[in-house]
Amino acid sequence: MFRDFRAGGDEIKVSRLNPHVVGLAVGDRVILVVRPGLFGWPRVAGIEKVTAAE
């Protein structure tokens, strides 16, 4: 599960079997890359790990 850093932000659940999640640990900062999917519903197209300098 990923949580928005903003107060009152949404949470998004991503399957642990998703290949984008491999290599992530609890507490890692990430950027979710979301694209329109089937019928315009959002889909996770990628997860980019944020380095400490960003």
C-alpha positions in Angstrom: 0.0 0.0 0.0 1.3 3.5 -0.9 0.1 6.6 0.9 0.0 10.1 -0.4 2.4 12.4 1.6 -0.2 15.2 1.7 -2.6 15.5 4.6 -5.8 13.7 3.7 -4.2 12.1 0.7 -5.4 8.8 -0.8 -3.9 5.4 -0.4 -3.3 3.0 -3.3 -3.0 -0.7 -3.1 -0.6 -2.5 -5.4 -0.2 -6.3 -5.5 3.1 -7.6 -4.2 3.3 -9.6 -7.4 3.5 -6.4 -9.5 7.0 -6.4 -11.0 7.3 -2.6 -10.2 7.2 -3.4 -6.5 10.2 -5.8 -6.5 13.2 -4.3 -4.6 11.1 -1.8 -2.6 11.1 -1.8 1.2 8.7 -0.4 3.8 9.4 3.3 4.1 11.0 3.8 0.7 9.9 7.1 -1.0 8.6 6.5 -4.5 6.9 8.3 -7.3 3.9 6.4 -8.9 3.7 6.8 -12.6 0.0 6.6 -13.4 -1.5 6.4 -16.9 -5.1 6.1 -18.2 -6.0 2.4 -18.5 -9.1 0.5 -19.7 -12.2 2.7 -19.9 -10.0 5.6 -18.6 -9.4 4.1 -15.2 -6.0 4.8 -13.9 -3.3 2.1 -13.9 0.2 2.1 -12.4 2.6 2.2 -15.3 5.7 2.4 -13.1 7.1 3.0 -9.7 10.3 5.1 -9.4 12.3 5.0 -6.2 13.3 8.5 -5.0 16.9 9.0 -3.9 17.7 11.0 -0.7 18.9 14.0 -2.7 15.5 14.5 -4.4 
